[in-house]
Amino acid sequence: MDTKNPSVTLRAQSRLARKNHPAEKPFAGVTHDHVRHTENFTVVGNDLVQHPELSGLAIGLACYIQSVRPGTAVDIKSLAARFPEGPTRIAAALNELEAHGYLIRSRERTATGRIVTRTVSCNRPGHRTAARDTAPRRPARRRTDPDEAAPRKRLLPAVPQPSCTAPALLQAAVDVLTGLRRRDPRLLLSATDAEHLAPGVAAWLEREVTPTAVRHALTANLPDEPLIRPAALLAHRLTAQLPPPPPFRPPAPPAPGPRQPLQTCDGCDRAFRAPEPGRCRDCRSEMLPGGRLA
């Protein structure tokens, strides 16, 4: 009988790929040689860097804007000075980021009256809206006074007041204000704003300023930025640029009456002016009481 020799070396088994060997490196595509950052780095989400609709320039600008410190200028002019792309391409890329919610740009007026652009960079668009929608809502409080919760509109600055409030003068002032939108569409005023500004324009007209001159003073040298409160700007100009009153002019003497016709004196045949025939002044002075000659 044949017996198995347990001391015989068994046949080596072939090793299976992917089981006993690590995965082979791909011949195509990217491989990563990463080093963990411990300083001077920015965390950027894959939803941005792999965005299917954004251009490469827009993605690059978004990563740059998210990496800079707060207060860094990221307007078109500053970015065009920082990168080789021109202002046109940079402006288009910023519009892409704004359309997809990665940038929020708004115009605001500073305390000195200057218009600036405020830019907010969002690394995850819509997260504030989602958090607000999913947050538990508090029960609404019972209102006792509707005016307490209603938003209050900021009052317009005061304007000069005319000494005469004749309806014709105020109507002429309103006509000046309603015509401003023909010179600049941004000066479209509501009926309430026109009613508030009309006395100020009337004060100018009262000082012998023509309607054309008033329109020029209110529309000259307007800023190029959007006008947030055009009525407030007009109220400021009406007050700050109010011209002085006209110089004093004495009243004109009364116009002379109609000239009387010429008459021939019954005493000396001299011509004189009188409403009716008779004697001249010299002949009348020589007459004694009773109509007798001296």
Buried (B, 14 or more C-beta within 10 A) or exposed (E): EEEEEEEEEEEEEEEEEEEEEEEEEEEEEEEEEEEEEEEEEEEBEEEBEEBEEBBEBBBBBBBBBBBEEEEEEBBBEEBBEBBEBEEEBBBEBBEBBBEBEBBEBEEEBEEEEEBEEEBEBBBEBEEEEEEEEEEEEEEEEEEEEEEEEEEEEEEBBEBBEBEEEEEEBBEBBBEBBBBBEEBEEBBEBEEEBBEBBBBBBBBBBBBEBEBEEBBEBBBEEBEEBEBEBBBBBBBBBBBEEBEEEEEEEEEEEEEEEEEEEEBEBEBEEEEBEBEEEBBBEEBEEEEEEEEEEE
